[in-house]
Amino acid sequence: MTAGTSAGVGHRLGPLDQIPIGEGRAFGVGGRQVAVFRLRTGAVYAVSAVCPHKGGPIADGQIDGSIVLCPLHMNAFELATGCSTTGQEPLASWQVEIDAAGDILIAPKD
C-alpha cells in the first residue's frame, strides 16, 4: 500500500524517516519479524522479514520496483502481496498506513 491510505492499522512502528528511501528495515511486531520497505516512488510495503526458503533476512534484500530479492538465495517476492515469483511459499503481507505525524502503522492483511 502507499503512504496515506486507510488500512485499519494496529501497530505503530515509529517515523517513516527511519527507513532510507529505496531500502527496508526489520521490526519486531507481536513476536513476528516484519520487513518494511520505502520505495523511491513513495510507496511503503510490509511483508514477513524471514524468507521461507532458508530464513534469509528479507529486509536486507534488494528491491527492484515491486519485487524484493532474498539476499541468501535470490528468491523473489512481490512487495504488495508477498507472493513468490520464484516458486517459494509466500511471505505474509501487512497493510501499511502513514499517519499525519509521519509514523508507520501496520496490520496483518486478512
MOPAC internal coordinates of N, CA, C and O (Angstrom, degrees):
PM7 1SCF
backbone

  N    0.0000 0     0.00 0     0.00 0    0    0    0
  C    1.4508 1     0.00 0     0.00 0    1    0    0
  C    1.5145 1   109.86 1     0.00 0    2    1    0
  O    1.2310 1   121.15 1   -23.86 1    3    2    1
  N    1.2622 1   115.41 1   156.14 1    3    2    1
  C    1.4524 1   119.30 1   179.89 1    5    3    2
  C    1.5103 1   110.26 1   -94.78 1    6    5    3
  O    1.2310 1   121.36 1   -18.35 1    7    6    5
  N    1.3050 1   115.00 1   161.65 1    7    6    5
  C    1.4598 1   120.57 1   179.00 1    9    7    6
  C    1.5202 1   109.95 1   -59.19 1   10    9    7
  O    1.2310 1   121.65 1   -38.24 1   11   10    9
  N    1.3369 1   114.45 1   141.76 1   11   10    9
  C    1.4536 1   119.82 1   174.11 1   13   11   10
  C    1.5170 1   114.71 1    90.54 1   14   13   11
  O    1.2310 1   119.02 1   179.38 1   15   14   13
  N    1.3356 1   119.47 1    -0.62 1   15   14   13
  C    1.4489 1   119.50 1   178.59 1   17   15   14
  C    1.5179 1   110.01 1   -87.59 1   18   17   15
  O    1.2310 1   120.83 1   -21.09 1   19   18   17
  N    1.3222 1   116.02 1   158.91 1   19   18   17
  C    1.4589 1   119.72 1   179.89 1   21   19   18
  C    1.5178 1   108.95 1   -90.20 1   22   21   19
  O    1.2310 1   120.29 1   -59.27 1   23   22   21
  N    1.3055 1   117.06 1   120.73 1   23   22   21
  C    1.4553 1   120.60 1  -174.84 1   25   23   22
  C    1.5229 1   113.68 1  -122.62 1   26   25   23
  O    1.2310 1   119.01 1   179.80 1   27   26   25
  N    1.3161 1   119.49 1    -0.20 1   27   26   25
  C    1.4501 1   120.90 1  -178.40 1   29   27   26
  C    1.5270 1   110.57 1    59.25 1   30   29   27
  O    1.2310 1   120.28 1  -120.80 1   31   30   29
  N    1.2973 1   117.07 1    59.20 1   31   30   29
  C    1.4540 1   122.57 1  -165.31 1   33   31   30
  C    1.5187 1   114.19 1   -94.14 1   34   33   31
  O    1.2310 1   120.81 1   -25.15 1   35   34   33
  N    1.3658 1   116.05 1   154.85 1   35   34   33
  C    1.4307 1   120.13 1  -175.06 1   37   35   34
  C    1.5105 1   118.05 1  -124.69 1   38   37   35
  O    1.2310 1   118.48 1   167.20 1   39   38   37
  N    1.3258 1   120.51 1   -12.80 1   39   38   37
  C    1.4670 1   122.79 1  -178.35 1   41   39   38
  C    1.5246 1   110.27 1  -123.68 1   42   41   39
  O    1.2310 1   120.75 1   -55.19 1   43   42   41
  N    1.3301 1   116.18 1   124.81 1   43   42   41
  C    1.4667 1   121.67 1   178.29 1   45   43   42
  C    1.5327 1   107.74 1   -94.61 1   46   45   43
  O    1.2310 1   120.66 1   -54.89 1   47   46   45
  N    1.3424 1   116.34 1   125.11 1   47   46   45
  C    1.4641 1   121.22 1  -177.38 1   49   47   46
  C    1.5172 1   113.76 1  -104.86 1   50   49   47
  O    1.2310 1   119.90 1   175.94 1   51   50   49
  N    1.3159 1   117.79 1    -4.06 1   51   50   49
  C    1.4596 1   120.55 1  -179.27 1   53   51   50
  C    1.5171 1   111.35 1   102.01 1   54   53   51
  O    1.2310 1   120.46 1     9.09 1   55   54   53
  N    1.3264 1   116.72 1  -170.91 1   55   54   53
  C    1.4646 1   121.31 1  -171.82 1   57   55   54
  C    1.5292 1   113.33 1   -67.83 1   58   57   55
  O    1.2310 1   121.28 1   -39.48 1   59   58   57
  N    1.3234 1   115.16 1   140.52 1   59   58   57
  C    1.4590 1   122.14 1   176.20 1   61   59   58
  C    1.5216 1   111.19 1   -60.07 1   62   61   59
  O    1.2310 1   120.31 1   148.85 1   63   62   61
  N    1.3319 1   117.02 1   -31.15 1   63   62   61
  C    1.4607 1   121.60 1  -178.02 1   65   63   62
  C    1.5263 1   113.91 1   -61.19 1   66   65   63
  O    1.2310 1   119.65 1   165.69 1   67   66   65
  N    1.3444 1   118.28 1   -14.31 1   67   66   65
  C    1.4628 1   120.06 1   178.39 1   69   67   66
  C    1.5325 1   111.78 1   -74.13 1   70   69   67
  O    1.2310 1   120.48 1   168.72 1   71   70   69
  N    1.3385 1   116.69 1   -11.28 1   71   70   69
  C    1.4658 1   121.01 1   176.78 1   73   71   70
  C    1.5285 1   107.76 1  -108.76 1   74   73   71
  O    1.2310 1   119.65 1   -65.98 1   75   74   73
  N    1.3291 1   118.27 1   114.02 1   75   74   73
  C    1.4648 1   120.02 1   177.92 1   77   75   74
  C    1.5390 1   110.75 1   -60.81 1   78   77   75
  O    1.2310 1   120.66 1   -32.48 1   79   78   77
  N    1.3138 1   116.35 1   147.52 1   79   78   77
  C    1.4592 1   121.39 1   177.67 1   81   79   78
  C    1.5252 1   108.97 1   -60.10 1   82   81   79
  O    1.2310 1   121.08 1   -47.80 1   83   82   81
  N    1.3292 1   115.54 1   132.20 1   83   82   81
  C    1.4569 1   121.46 1   179.91 1   85   83   82
  C    1.5148 1   114.24 1    86.23 1   86   85   83
  O    1.2310 1   119.99 1  -167.66 1   87   86   85
  N    1.3424 1   117.63 1    12.34 1   87   86   85
  C    1.4656 1   121.24 1  -178.10 1   89   87   86
  C    1.5214 1   111.23 1  -133.64 1   90   89   87
  O    1.2310 1   121.27 1    -4.56 1   91   90   89
  N    1.3305 1   115.17 1   175.44 1   91   90   89
  C    1.4550 1   122.61 1   176.81 1   93   91   90
  C    1.5135 1   110.42 1  -128.69 1   94   93   91
  O    1.2310 1   120.64 1   -20.80 1   95   94   93
  N    1.3208 1   116.38 1   159.20 1   95   94   93
  C    1.4606 1   123.16 1   176.27 1   97   95   94
  C    1.5192 1   108.20 1  -139.87 1   98   97   95
  O    1.2310 1   120.61 1   -32.05 1   99   98   97
  N    1.3338 1   116.44 1   147.95 1   99   98   97
  C    1.4627 1   121.69 1   178.23 1  101   99   98
  C    1.5277 1   109.76 1   -97.22 1  102  101   99
  O    1.2310 1   121.11 1   -37.25 1  103  102  101
  N    1.3265 1   115.47 1   142.75 1  103  102  101
  C    1.4619 1   123.09 1   178.65 1  105  103  102
  C    1.5270 1   108.57 1  -133.02 1  106  105  103
  O    1.2310 1   120.45 1   -34.76 1  107  106  105
  N    1.3182 1   116.75 1   145.24 1  107  106  105
  C    1.4503 1   121.83 1   171.19 1  109  107  106
  C    1.5124 1   109.24 1   -86.06 1  110  109  107
  O    1.2310 1   120.52 1   -56.14 1  111  110  109
  N    1.3269 1   116.62 1   123.86 1  111  110  109
  C    1.4675 1   121.62 1  -178.04 1  113  111  110
  C    1.5261 1   108.63 1  -134.62 1  114  113  111
  O    1.2310 1   120.60 1   -70.55 1  115  114  113
  N    1.3236 1   116.45 1   109.45 1  115  114  113
  C    1.4649 1   120.43 1   176.95 1  117  115  114
  C    1.5183 1   113.25 1    55.42 1  118  117  115
  O    1.2310 1   119.87 1  -140.07 1  119  118  117
  N    1.3222 1   117.86 1    39.93 1  119  118  117
  C    1.4496 1   121.58 1   179.45 1  121  119  118
  C    1.5183 1   115.28 1    82.44 1  122  121  119
  O    1.2310 1   120.22 1  -176.45 1  123  122  121
  N    1.3229 1   117.19 1     3.55 1  123  122  121
  C    1.4668 1   122.07 1   178.57 1  125  123  122
  C    1.5176 1   109.45 1  -119.01 1  126  125  123
  O    1.2310 1   120.32 1   -24.41 1  127  126  125
  N    1.3127 1   117.00 1   155.59 1  127  126  125
  C    1.4578 1   122.29 1   174.86 1  129  127  126
  C    1.5247 1   108.79 1   -97.38 1  130  129  127
  O    1.2310 1   121.03 1   -51.57 1  131  130  129
  N    1.3443 1   115.64 1   128.43 1  131  130  129
  C    1.4558 1   122.14 1  -179.99 1  133  131  130
  C    1.5212 1   108.30 1  -122.52 1  134  133  131
  O    1.2310 1   120.67 1   -48.15 1  135  134  133
  N    1.3365 1   116.33 1   131.85 1  135  134  133
  C    1.4620 1   122.05 1   176.25 1  137  135  134
  C    1.5210 1   108.58 1   -98.25 1  138  137  135
  O    1.2310 1   120.59 1   -54.01 1  139  138  137
  N    1.3308 1   116.48 1   125.99 1  139  138  137
  C    1.4620 1   121.82 1   178.59 1  141  139  138
  C    1.5280 1   107.60 1  -112.08 1  142  141  139
  O    1.2310 1   120.93 1   -50.37 1  143  142  141
  N    1.3344 1   115.83 1   129.63 1  143  142  141
  C    1.4590 1   122.48 1  -177.39 1  145  143  142
  C    1.5183 1   110.42 1  -116.13 1  146  145  143
  O    1.2310 1   121.30 1   -43.35 1  147  146  145
  N    1.3234 1   115.13 1   136.65 1  147  146  145
  C    1.4672 1   122.33 1   177.87 1  149  147  146
  C    1.5217 1   107.35 1  -114.45 1  150  149  147
  O    1.2310 1   120.55 1   -75.78 1  151  150  149
  N    1.3164 1   116.55 1   104.22 1  151  150  149
  C    1.4565 1   121.53 1  -176.25 1  153  151  150
  C    1.5266 1   111.78 1   -80.77 1  154  153  151
  O    1.2310 1   121.33 1   -21.20 1  155  154  153
  N    1.3106 1   115.06 1   158.80 1  155  154  153
  C    1.4672 1   121.20 1   178.61 1  157  155  154
  C    1.5252 1   112.12 1   -63.28 1  158  157  155
  O    1.2310 1   120.17 1   157.35 1  159  158  157
  N    1.3273 1   117.28 1   -22.65 1  159  158  157
  C    1.4625 1   122.25 1   178.83 1  161  159  158
  C    1.5236 1   112.25 1   -75.70 1  162  161  159
  O    1.2310 1   120.52 1   168.36 1  163  162  161
  N    1.3396 1   116.62 1   -11.64 1  163  162  161
  C    1.4603 1   120.96 1  -175.46 1  165  163  162
  C    1.5212 1   112.41 1   100.56 1  166  165  163
  O    1.2310 1   120.10 1   167.40 1  167  166  165
  N    1.3245 1   117.41 1   -12.60 1  167  166  165
  C    1.4630 1   120.98 1   178.21 1  169  167  166
  C    1.5265 1   109.94 1   -69.06 1  170  169  167
  O    1.2310 1   121.00 1   -32.75 1  171  170  169
  N    1.3366 1   115.70 1   147.25 1  171  170  169
  C    1.4629 1   122.24 1   177.43 1  173  171  170
  C    1.5288 1   107.13 1  -129.27 1  174  173  171
  O    1.2310 1   120.98 1   -51.35 1  175  174  173
  N    1.3357 1   115.74 1   128.65 1  175  174  173
  C    1.4612 1   121.75 1  -178.43 1  177  175  174
  C    1.5191 1   110.09 1  -127.60 1  178  177  175
  O    1.2310 1   120.96 1   -24.33 1  179  178  177
  N    1.3365 1   115.77 1   155.67 1  179  178  177
  C    1.4687 1   121.36 1   176.75 1  181  179  178
  C    1.5189 1   109.32 1  -137.62 1  182  181  179
  O    1.2310 1   121.31 1   -49.99 1  183  182  181
  N    1.3376 1   115.11 1   130.01 1  183  182  181
  C    1.4614 1   122.60 1   177.64 1  185  183  182
  C    1.5315 1   108.41 1  -138.73 1  186  185  183
  O    1.2310 1   120.67 1   -10.04 1  187  186  185
  N    1.3056 1   116.33 1   169.96 1  187  186  185
  C    1.4606 1   120.34 1   175.10 1  189  187  186
  C    1.5285 1   108.95 1   -54.95 1  190  189  187
  O    1.2310 1   120.62 1   -39.70 1  191  190  189
  N    1.3303 1   116.41 1   140.30 1  191  190  189
  C    1.4678 1   120.79 1  -176.67 1  193  191  190
  C    1.5231 1   113.19 1   -89.24 1  194  193  191
  O    1.2310 1   119.86 1  -176.91 1  195  194  193
  N    1.3355 1   117.87 1     3.09 1  195  194  193
  C    1.4551 1   121.06 1  -175.96 1  197  195  194
  C    1.5324 1   109.49 1  -122.09 1  198  197  195
  O    1.2310 1   120.68 1   -58.73 1  199  198  197
  N    1.3256 1   116.30 1   121.27 1  199  198  197
  C    1.4635 1   120.96 1   179.51 1  201  199  198
  C    1.5296 1   109.37 1   -66.65 1  202  201  199
  O    1.2310 1   119.69 1   -46.84 1  203  202  201
  N    1.3386 1   118.20 1   133.16 1  203  202  201
  C    1.4658 1   120.59 1  -179.37 1  205  203  202
  C    1.5336 1   113.04 1   -70.54 1  206  205  203
  O    1.2310 1   119.63 1   165.66 1  207  206  205
  N    1.3157 1   118.32 1   -14.34 1  207  206  205
  C    1.4657 1   121.31 1  -177.89 1  209  207  206
  C    1.5251 1   111.42 1   -72.32 1  210  209  207
  O    1.2310 1   119.95 1   118.31 1  211  210  209
  N    1.3272 1   117.71 1   -61.69 1  211  210  209
  C    1.4703 1   121.40 1  -178.77 1  213  211  210
  C    1.5296 1   112.08 1  -138.41 1  214  213  211
  O    1.2310 1   120.37 1  -159.56 1  215  214  213
  N    1.3316 1   116.90 1    20.44 1  215  214  213
  C    1.4569 1   120.08 1   176.18 1  217  215  214
  C    1.5153 1   114.79 1    77.79 1  218  217  215
  O    1.2310 1   120.12 1  -157.85 1  219  218  217
  N    1.3201 1   117.38 1    22.15 1  219  218  217
  C    1.4637 1   121.07 1  -179.42 1  221  219  218
  C    1.5192 1   112.82 1   -62.77 1  222  221  219
  O    1.2310 1   120.36 1   -27.20 1  223  222  221
  N    1.3432 1   116.93 1   152.80 1  223  222  221
  C    1.4735 1   122.06 1  -178.48 1  225  223  222
  C    1.5305 1   111.64 1   -81.06 1  226  225  223
  O    1.2310 1   120.40 1   -84.76 1  227  226  225
  N    1.3116 1   116.85 1    95.24 1  227  226  225
  C    1.4599 1   122.56 1  -175.80 1  229  227  226
  C    1.5295 1   112.10 1   -57.19 1  230  229  227
  O    1.2310 1   119.56 1   142.86 1  231  230  229
  N    1.3185 1   118.44 1   -37.14 1  231  230  229
  C    1.4738 1   121.03 1  -178.51 1  233  231  230
  C    1.5284 1   111.98 1   -61.43 1  234  233  231
  O    1.2310 1   120.08 1   156.38 1  235  234  233
  N    1.3263 1   117.46 1   -23.62 1  235  234  233
  C    1.4634 1   121.52 1   178.46 1  237  235  234
  C    1.5204 1   112.57 1   -88.30 1  238  237  235
  O    1.2310 1   120.01 1   179.48 1  239  238  237
  N    1.3254 1   117.60 1    -0.52 1  239  238  237
  C    1.4562 1   121.52 1  -177.76 1  241  239  238
  C    1.5220 1   113.01 1   -74.63 1  242  241  239
  O    1.2310 1   121.65 1   -18.12 1  243  242  241
  N    1.3245 1   114.45 1   161.88 1  243  242  241
  C    1.4649 1   120.07 1   176.18 1  245  243  242
  C    1.5137 1   109.39 1   -80.98 1  246  245  243
  O    1.2310 1   121.21 1   -38.45 1  247  246  245
  N    1.3423 1   115.30 1   141.55 1  247  246  245
  C    1.4580 1   120.03 1   177.19 1  249  247  246
  C    1.5210 1   107.49 1  -105.27 1  250  249  247
  O    1.2310 1   121.50 1   -46.48 1  251  250  249
  N    1.3276 1   114.74 1   133.52 1  251  250  249
  C    1.4625 1   121.04 1   177.87 1  253  251  250
  C    1.5221 1   107.13 1  -128.70 1  254  253  251
  O    1.2310 1   120.68 1   -85.76 1  255  254  253
  N    1.3142 1   116.30 1    94.24 1  255  254  253
  C    1.4665 1   119.80 1  -177.23 1  257  255  254
  C    1.5125 1   110.74 1    65.75 1  258  257  255
  O    1.2310 1   120.35 1    72.83 1  259  258  257
  N    1.3280 1   116.94 1  -107.17 1  259  258  257
  C    1.4607 1   121.17 1  -176.91 1  261  259  258
  C    1.5233 1   112.71 1  -106.86 1  262  261  259
  O    1.2310 1   119.91 1  -166.06 1  263  262  261
  N    1.3289 1   117.78 1    13.94 1  263  262  261
  C    1.4671 1   123.55 1  -176.25 1  265  263  262
  C    1.5252 1   110.37 1  -121.73 1  266  265  263
  O    1.2310 1   120.45 1   -36.41 1  267  266  265
  N    1.3437 1   116.74 1   143.59 1  267  266  265
  C    1.4617 1   121.42 1   170.70 1  269  267  266
  C    1.5282 1   107.18 1  -116.05 1  270  269  267
  O    1.2310 1   120.90 1   -41.65 1  271  270  269
  N    1.3424 1   115.88 1   138.35 1  271  270  269
  C    1.4611 1   122.18 1   178.16 1  273  271  270
  C    1.5207 1   109.56 1  -105.16 1  274  273  271
  O    1.2310 1   120.25 1   -53.08 1  275  274  273
  N    1.3325 1   117.12 1   126.92 1  275  274  273
  C    1.4571 1   120.84 1   176.15 1  277  275  274
  C    1.5289 1   108.46 1   -62.95 1  278  277  275
  O    1.2310 1   119.73 1   -48.83 1  279  278  277
  N    1.3323 1   118.12 1   131.17 1  279  278  277
  C    1.4598 1   119.74 1  -176.22 1  281  279  278
  C    1.5342 1   114.13 1   -70.60 1  282  281  279
  O    1.2310 1   119.28 1   165.20 1  283  282  281
  N    1.3264 1   118.98 1   -14.80 1  283  282  281
  C    1.4609 1   119.61 1  -178.99 1  285  283  282
  C    1.5213 1   113.21 1   -81.56 1  286  285  283
  O    1.2310 1   120.38 1   128.67 1  287  286  285
  N    1.3317 1   116.89 1   -51.33 1  287  286  285
  C    1.4603 1   119.58 1  -173.81 1  289  287  286
  C    1.5247 1   113.01 1  -131.32 1  290  289  287
  O    1.2310 1   120.08 1  -164.72 1  291  290  289
  N    1.3307 1   117.45 1    15.28 1  291  290  289
  C    1.4679 1   123.72 1   174.13 1  293  291  290
  C    1.5285 1   114.24 1    62.22 1  294  293  291
  O    1.2310 1   119.81 1  -153.85 1  295  294  293
  N    1.3274 1   117.97 1    26.15 1  295  294  293
  C    1.4543 1   119.39 1   171.76 1  297  295  294
  C    1.5219 1   107.96 1   -69.33 1  298  297  295
  O    1.2310 1   120.70 1   -38.68 1  299  298  297
  N    1.3307 1   116.27 1   141.32 1  299  298  297
  C    1.4633 1   121.43 1  -174.45 1  301  299  298
  C    1.5286 1   110.77 1  -110.54 1  302  301  299
  O    1.2310 1   121.58 1   -38.75 1  303  302  301
  N    1.3430 1   114.59 1   141.25 1  303  302  301
  C    1.4587 1   121.61 1  -179.63 1  305  303  302
  C    1.5207 1   110.04 1  -135.30 1  306  305  303
  O    1.2310 1   120.31 1   -40.13 1  307  306  305
  N    1.3341 1   117.02 1   139.87 1  307  306  305
  C    1.4522 1   121.85 1   175.54 1  309  307  306
  C    1.5235 1   108.68 1   -73.66 1  310  309  307
  O    1.2310 1   120.31 1   -50.88 1  311  310  309
  N    1.3269 1   117.01 1   129.12 1  311  310  309
  C    1.4611 1   120.83 1  -178.43 1  313  311  310
  C    1.5265 1   112.31 1   -67.36 1  314  313  311
  O    1.2310 1   119.63 1   145.21 1  315  314  313
  N    1.3157 1   118.31 1   -34.79 1  315  314  313
  C    1.4631 1   121.58 1  -176.25 1  317  315  314
  C    1.5271 1   112.96 1   -72.29 1  318  317  315
  O    1.2310 1   120.34 1   149.69 1  319  318  317
  N    1.3463 1   116.95 1   -30.31 1  319  318  317
  C    1.4611 1   119.88 1  -173.13 1  321  319  318
  C    1.5238 1   114.09 1  -122.19 1  322  321  319
  O    1.2310 1   119.84 1   160.03 1  323  322  321
  N    1.3348 1   117.91 1   -19.97 1  323  322  321
  C    1.4576 1   121.82 1  -174.23 1  325  323  322
  C    1.5178 1   113.19 1    82.83 1  326  325  323
  O    1.2310 1   119.89 1   176.41 1  327  326  325
  N    1.3437 1   117.81 1    -3.59 1  327  326  325
  C    1.4637 1   121.62 1  -178.60 1  329  327  326
  C    1.5216 1   110.93 1   -67.95 1  330  329  327
  O    1.2310 1   121.11 1   -39.12 1  331  330  329
  N    1.3255 1   115.49 1   140.88 1  331  330  329
  C    1.4566 1   121.51 1   178.55 1  333  331  330
  C    1.5262 1   109.85 1   -82.71 1  334  333  331
  O    1.2310 1   121.00 1   -39.40 1  335  334  333
  N    1.3188 1   115.69 1   140.60 1  335  334  333
  C    1.4639 1   120.43 1   173.49 1  337  335  334
  C    1.5268 1   110.15 1  -102.57 1  338  337  335
  O    1.2310 1   120.60 1  -175.70 1  339  338  337
  N    1.3507 1   116.45 1     4.30 1  339  338  337
  C    1.4549 1   120.95 1  -178.00 1  341  339  338
  C    1.5311 1   112.15 1  -125.33 1  342  341  339
  O    1.2310 1   120.12 1  -159.79 1  343  342  341
  N    1.3265 1   117.37 1    20.21 1  343  342  341
  C    1.4569 1   121.12 1   172.38 1  345  343  342
  C    1.5202 1   117.09 1    87.00 1  346  345  343
  O    1.2310 1   119.47 1  -170.50 1  347  346  345
  N    1.3167 1   118.62 1     9.50 1  347  346  345
  C    1.4669 1   121.20 1   178.08 1  349  347  346
  C    1.5312 1   110.10 1   -88.96 1  350  349  347
  O    1.2310 1   120.96 1   -11.16 1  351  350  349
  N    1.3272 1   115.76 1   168.84 1  351  350  349
  C    1.4629 1   120.43 1   172.60 1  353  351  350
  C    1.5243 1   107.88 1   -61.88 1  354  353  351
  O    1.2310 1   119.51 1   -31.64 1  355  354  353
  N    1.3387 1   118.55 1   148.36 1  355  354  353
  C    1.4730 1   119.74 1   179.97 1  357  355  354
  C    1.5264 1   111.98 1   -71.96 1  358  357  355
  O    1.2310 1   121.39 1   -22.91 1  359  358  357
  N    1.3099 1   114.95 1   157.09 1  359  358  357
  C    1.4660 1   122.22 1   171.59 1  361  359  358
  C    1.5215 1   108.23 1   -85.60 1  362  361  359
  O    1.2310 1   120.09 1   -30.99 1  363  362  361
  N    1.3220 1   117.43 1   149.01 1  363  362  361
  C    1.4658 1   120.04 1   170.68 1  365  363  362
  C    1.5238 1   107.23 1   -66.30 1  366  365  363
  O    1.2310 1   120.23 1   -37.84 1  367  366  365
  N    1.3224 1   117.16 1   142.16 1  367  366  365
  C    1.4617 1   119.96 1   177.46 1  369  367  366
  C    1.5255 1   109.52 1  -118.07 1  370  369  367
  O    1.2310 1   121.40 1   -25.44 1  371  370  369
  N    1.3135 1   114.93 1   154.56 1  371  370  369
  C    1.4609 1   122.70 1  -174.23 1  373  371  370
  C    1.5217 1   109.86 1  -125.22 1  374  373  371
  O    1.2310 1   120.82 1   -33.99 1  375  374  373
  N    1.3261 1   116.04 1   146.01 1  375  374  373
  C    1.4610 1   121.57 1   171.50 1  377  375  374
  C    1.5264 1   107.88 1   -75.06 1  378  377  375
  O    1.2310 1   120.48 1   -36.44 1  379  378  377
  N    1.3249 1   116.68 1   143.56 1  379  378  377
  C    1.4568 1   121.44 1  -178.38 1  381  379  378
  C    1.5290 1   109.84 1  -128.76 1  382  381  379
  O    1.2310 1   121.48 1   -40.64 1  383  382  381
  N    1.3180 1   114.77 1   139.36 1  383  382  381
  C    1.4679 1   121.71 1   173.57 1  385  383  382
  C    1.5240 1   106.80 1  -137.97 1  386  385  383
  O    1.2310 1   120.91 1   -35.82 1  387  386  385
  N    1.3214 1   115.86 1   144.18 1  387  386  385
  C    1.4590 1   121.48 1   171.92 1  389  387  386
  C    1.5204 1   105.81 1  -110.19 1  390  389  387
  O    1.2310 1   120.55 1   -60.61 1  391  390  389
  N    1.3410 1   116.56 1   119.39 1  391  390  389
  C    1.4708 1   119.26 1  -175.99 1  393  391  390
  C    1.5303 1   111.35 1   -80.56 1  394  393  391
  O    1.2310 1   120.59 1    -1.27 1  395  394  393
  N    1.3083 1   116.48 1   178.73 1  395  394  393
  C    1.4636 1   122.27 1  -175.72 1  397  395  394
  C    1.5223 1   112.31 1   -62.37 1  398  397  395
  O    1.2310 1   120.14 1   154.61 1  399  398  397
  N    1.3316 1   117.34 1   -25.39 1  399  398  397
  C    1.4820 1   121.38 1   179.39 1  401  399  398
  C    1.5296 1   111.60 1   -84.64 1  402  401  399
  O    1.2310 1   120.10 1   175.25 1  403  402  401
  N    1.3559 1   117.42 1    -4.75 1  403  402  401
  C    1.4471 1   121.42 1  -178.99 1  405  403  402
  C    1.5222 1   114.08 1    87.69 1  406  405  403
  O    1.2310 1   120.20 1  -164.23 1  407  406  405
  N    1.3415 1   117.22 1    15.77 1  407  406  405
  C    1.4581 1   121.64 1   178.88 1  409  407  406
  C    1.5313 1   110.82 1   -89.32 1  410  409  407
  O    1.2310 1   121.13 1   -32.04 1  411  410  409
  N    1.3370 1   115.44 1   147.96 1  411  410  409
  C    1.4600 1   122.65 1   176.96 1  413  411  410
  C    1.5246 1   108.42 1   -85.20 1  414  413  411
  O    1.2310 1   120.74 1   -50.48 1  415  414  413
  N    1.3309 1   116.19 1   129.52 1  415  414  413
  C    1.4526 1   123.21 1   175.55 1  417  415  414
  C    1.5207 1   107.14 1  -123.28 1  418  417  415
  O    1.2310 1   120.01 1   -47.78 1  419  418  417
  N    1.3498 1   117.60 1   132.22 1  419  418  417
  C    1.4608 1   120.02 1   179.96 1  421  419  418
  C    1.5231 1   110.57 1  -133.55 1  422  421  419
  O    1.2310 1   121.58 1   -21.50 1  423  422  421
  N    1.3475 1   114.59 1   158.50 1  423  422  421
  C    1.4679 1   123.11 1   173.78 1  425  423  422
  C    1.5174 1   107.33 1  -151.37 1  426  425  423
  O    1.2310 1   119.89 1   -33.13 1  427  426  425
  N    1.3413 1   117.81 1   146.87 1  427  426  425
  C    1.4717 1   119.80 1   176.87 1  429  427  426
  C    1.5167 1   110.27 1   -60.29 1  430  429  427
  O    1.2310 1   120.44 1   -36.50 1  431  430  429
  N    1.3175 1   116.77 1   143.50 1  431  430  429
  C    1.4649 1   120.00 1   173.39 1  433  431  430
  C    1.5136 1   108.49 1   -77.11 1  434  433  431
  O    1.2310 1   120.97 1   -35.39 1  435  434  433
  N    1.3142 1   115.75 1   144.61 1  435  434  433
  C    1.4844 1   120.10 1  -179.62 1  437  435  434
  C    1.5040 1   111.25 1   -77.01 1  438  437  435
  O    1.2310 1   120.10 1   180.00 1  439  438  437

